[in-house]
Amino acid sequence: MTSVGQLHGVPSGVTALLVAMVPVWICIYRAVSGDRPRALEPAGVGVGLVGLAVLVLPTGSERSSLPLVGVAVIVLSSLSWSFGSWIKPRLWLPQDVYVGATYQLLAAGAAMMLASVVTRERFGGEIGLRAWGAFGYLVIFGSVVGFTAYAWLLHHAPLSLVATHTYVNPVVAVALGSVVLSEPVTPALVVGGVVVLMSVVLVVSSQARPRHGRAADRSGEASMVRE
């Protein structure tokens, strides 16, 4: 869905900022499921939605700069990724992380093959070395290495720690988009990006702090064990 959104004309920097909302969406999923949010989490969600509005809503001469269909598809992609990350600990999965990641990648490949048949996609023209290079990069680093590493982290590290990668991705994407693809760095992109990153920092830092009640319970249990 992220690729489809970018094919509609959404710049890579904006895409990365929209995907950076993952910790915010996870916070919303947790709240809906009955997990009481910490103090800073609602503030982070509110700030994130403001940043999303700054990025997406048209202003002045930028009225046609962002295709809303592409933005909507990427937001749906971010929501889906967040839901998968949130629900993963609640599902039965193979004990071997690599086996689980393989199943997910195979399922994704099958779904995309089906989508290509339904939409009647066809190869048009010759595929050059640049396209094959991009394809190989996405297969090796984007899927096999990147996705497997993410699955391993979800299994071995707290979700709040895993989500900290969203600090770095937007900055790298905006910089590369500007240098390599000459994508414009507009004031709305800068302001909205800063606001989105602030929301992510609020949510992730709040999740990383243990609740006082739970910390006290754990210290009490530890003292009982020592006794």
C-alpha positions as CSV (number, residue, x, y, z in Angstrom):
1,M,0.0,0.0,0.0
2,T,2.9,2.3,0.7
3,S,4.2,1.7,-2.9
4,V,0.8,2.3,-4.3
5,G,0.5,5.6,-2.4
6,Q,3.9,6.7,-3.7
7,L,2.8,5.8,-7.3
8,H,0.0,8.3,-6.8
9,G,2.7,11.0,-6.3
10,V,3.3,11.2,-2.5
11,P,6.9,12.2,-1.9
12,S,9.2,9.8,0.0
13,G,9.7,12.3,2.8
14,V,5.9,12.7,3.4
15,T,5.5,8.9,3.2
16,A,8.1,8.4,5.9
17,L,6.4,10.9,8.1
18,L,3.0,9.3,7.7
19,V,4.5,5.9,8.4
20,A,6.2,7.4,11.5
21,M,2.7,7.6,13.0
22,V,2.9,3.9,13.9
23,P,3.4,4.4,17.6
24,V,0.5,6.8,17.7
25,W,-1.8,4.3,16.1
26,I,-0.6,1.5,18.4
27,C,-1.5,3.8,21.3
28,I,-5.0,4.2,20.0
29,Y,-5.4,0.4,19.5
30,R,-4.3,-0.2,23.1
31,A,-6.7,2.4,24.4
32,V,-9.6,0.9,22.4
33,S,-8.8,-2.6,23.7
34,G,-9.1,-1.3,27.3
35,D,-5.5,-0.7,28.2
36,R,-5.4,2.6,30.2
37,P,-3.1,5.0,28.5
38,R,-0.3,6.8,30.4
39,A,-0.4,10.5,31.0
40,L,1.7,11.6,27.9
41,E,0.1,9.2,25.5
42,P,-3.2,11.1,24.8
43,A,-1.1,14.3,24.4
44,G,1.1,12.5,21.9
45,V,-1.9,11.2,19.9
46,G,-3.3,14.7,19.8
47,V,-0.1,16.3,18.7
48,G,0.4,13.6,16.0
49,L,-3.1,14.2,14.6
50,V,-2.3,17.9,14.4
51,G,1.0,17.1,12.6
52,L,-0.9,14.8,10.2
53,A,-3.3,17.6,9.4
54,V,-0.5,20.1,8.8
55,L,1.1,17.6,6.3
56,V,-2.1,16.7,4.5
57,L,-4.5,19.7,4.5
58,P,-3.9,22.0,1.5
59,T,-2.7,25.6,2.2
60,G,-2.3,28.4,-0.4
61,S,-0.2,27.5,-3.4
62,E,0.3,23.9,-2.0
63,R,-3.4,23.2,-2.6
64,S,-2.6,20.5,-5.2
65,S,0.8,19.4,-3.9
66,L,-0.3,16.2,-2.1
67,P,-2.7,13.6,-3.8
68,L,-5.2,12.8,-1.1
69,V,-5.8,9.3,-2.5
70,G,-2.2,8.5,-2.2
71,V,-2.0,9.9,1.3
72,A,-5.1,7.9,2.3
73,V,-3.6,4.7,1.0
74,I,-0.3,5.3,2.9
75,V,-2.2,6.2,6.1
76,L,-4.2,2.9,5.7
77,S,-0.8,1.2,5.3
78,S,0.5,2.7,8.5
79,L,-2.7,1.7,10.3
80,S,-2.4,-1.9,9.1
81,W,1.3,-2.2,10.0
82,S,0.4,-0.8,13.5
83,F,-2.4,-3.3,13.9
84,G,-0.1,-6.2,13.0
85,S,2.5,-5.0,15.5
86,W,0.0,-4.5,18.2
87,I,-1.8,-7.8,17.8
88,K,1.3,-10.0,17.3
89,P,1.8,-10.8,21.0
90,R,-1.9,-11.8,21.2
91,L,-1.7,-14.4,18.4
92,W,-0.4,-17.9,18.3
93,L,2.7,-17.9,16.1
94,P,5.6,-20.3,15.5
95,Q,8.2,-20.2,18.2
96,D,10.9,-19.7,15.5
97,V,10.8,-16.0,14.6
98,Y,12.4,-16.7,11.2
99,V,9.7,-19.2,10.3
100,G,7.0,-16.7,11.3
101,A,8.6,-14.0,9.2
102,T,8.8,-16.4,6.2
103,Y,5.1,-17.3,6.5
104,Q,4.3,-13.6,6.5
105,L,6.4,-12.8,3.5
106,L,5.0,-15.7,1.6
107,A,1.4,-14.6,2.4
108,A,2.2,-11.1,1.3
109,G,3.7,-12.3,-2.0
110,A,0.6,-14.4,-2.6
111,A,-1.7,-11.5,-1.9
112,M,0.2,-9.2,-4.2
113,M,0.2,-11.8,-7.0
114,L,-3.5,-12.1,-6.6
115,A,-3.9,-8.3,-6.6
116,S,-1.8,-8.1,-9.8
117,V,-4.1,-10.6,-11.5
118,V,-7.2,-8.8,-10.4
119,T,-6.0,-5.5,-11.6
120,R,-4.6,-7.0,-14.8
121,E,-1.1,-5.7,-14.4
122,R,1.3,-6.4,-17.3
123,F,5.0,-5.8,-17.8
124,G,5.3,-2.9,-20.2
125,G,8.4,-2.4,-22.2
126,E,11.9,-3.6,-21.2
127,I,13.0,-3.7,-17.6
128,G,16.4,-2.0,-17.3
129,L,19.2,-2.5,-14.9
130,R,18.0,0.3,-12.7
131,A,14.6,-1.4,-12.2
132,W,16.2,-4.8,-11.5
133,G,18.6,-3.1,-9.0
134,A,15.7,-1.5,-7.2
135,F,13.8,-4.8,-7.2
136,G,16.8,-6.6,-5.8
137,Y,17.4,-4.0,-3.1
138,L,13.8,-4.2,-1.9
139,V,13.8,-8.0,-1.9
140,I,17.1,-8.3,0.0
141,F,17.2,-5.3,2.3
142,G,13.6,-4.2,2.4
143,S,12.0,-7.7,2.9
144,V,14.5,-10.4,3.9
145,V,16.8,-8.3,6.1
146,G,14.5,-5.4,7.2
147,F,11.3,-7.3,7.8
148,T,13.0,-10.2,9.5
149,A,14.9,-7.9,11.8
150,Y,11.7,-6.1,12.7
151,A,10.0,-9.5,13.4
152,W,12.9,-10.6,15.6
153,L,12.8,-7.3,17.5
154,L,9.1,-7.6,18.1
155,H,9.8,-11.0,19.7
156,H,12.8,-10.0,21.8
157,A,12.3,-6.3,22.7
158,P,9.5,-4.1,24.1
159,L,7.3,-2.6,21.4
160,S,8.1,0.9,22.8
161,L,11.8,0.3,22.1
162,V,11.2,-1.2,18.6
163,A,9.1,1.9,17.7
164,T,12.0,4.2,18.2
165,H,13.1,3.5,14.6
166,T,10.4,6.0,13.6
167,Y,12.6,8.8,14.9
168,V,15.3,8.2,12.3
169,N,13.4,7.1,9.1
170,P,11.6,10.4,8.3
171,V,14.8,12.4,8.6
172,V,16.7,10.0,6.4
173,A,13.8,9.9,3.9
174,V,13.4,13.7,3.7
175,A,17.2,14.1,3.2
176,L,17.5,11.5,0.5
177,G,14.4,12.6,-1.2
178,S,15.7,16.1,-1.4
179,V,19.2,15.2,-2.5
180,V,18.6,12.2,-4.8
181,L,15.1,12.9,-6.2
182,S,15.0,16.7,-5.8
183,E,11.8,16.5,-3.8
184,P,10.8,19.9,-2.5
185,V,11.2,20.6,1.2
186,T,8.2,22.8,1.9
187,P,7.4,24.7,5.1
188,A,4.4,22.5,5.7
189,L,6.6,19.4,5.4
190,V,9.1,20.8,7.9
191,V,6.5,22.0,10.4
192,G,4.3,18.9,10.0
193,G,7.3,16.7,10.3
194,V,8.6,18.3,13.5
195,V,5.1,18.0,15.0
196,V,4.7,14.3,14.0
197,L,8.2,13.5,15.4
198,M,7.2,15.3,18.7
199,S,4.1,13.2,19.0
200,V,6.2,10.0,18.4
201,V,8.7,11.0,21.1
202,L,5.8,11.7,23.5
203,V,4.1,8.4,22.9
204,V,7.3,6.2,22.9
205,S,8.9,7.9,25.9
206,S,5.6,7.5,27.8
207,Q,5.4,3.8,26.9
208,A,9.0,3.3,27.9
209,R,8.4,4.5,31.5
210,P,7.1,1.7,33.9
211,R,3.9,2.5,35.7
212,H,4.5,3.3,39.3
213,G,2.0,0.7,40.5
214,R,3.6,-2.0,38.4
215,A,7.1,-1.0,39.5
216,A,6.0,-1.1,43.1
217,D,4.4,-4.5,42.7
218,R,7.5,-5.9,41.0
219,S,9.8,-4.5,43.8
220,G,7.5,-6.1,46.4
221,E,7.5,-9.4,44.6
222,A,11.3,-9.3,44.4
223,S,11.6,-8.6,48.1
224,M,9.3,-11.5,48.9
225,V,11.4,-13.8,46.7
226,R,14.5,-12.8,48.5
227,E,12.9,-13.4,51.9
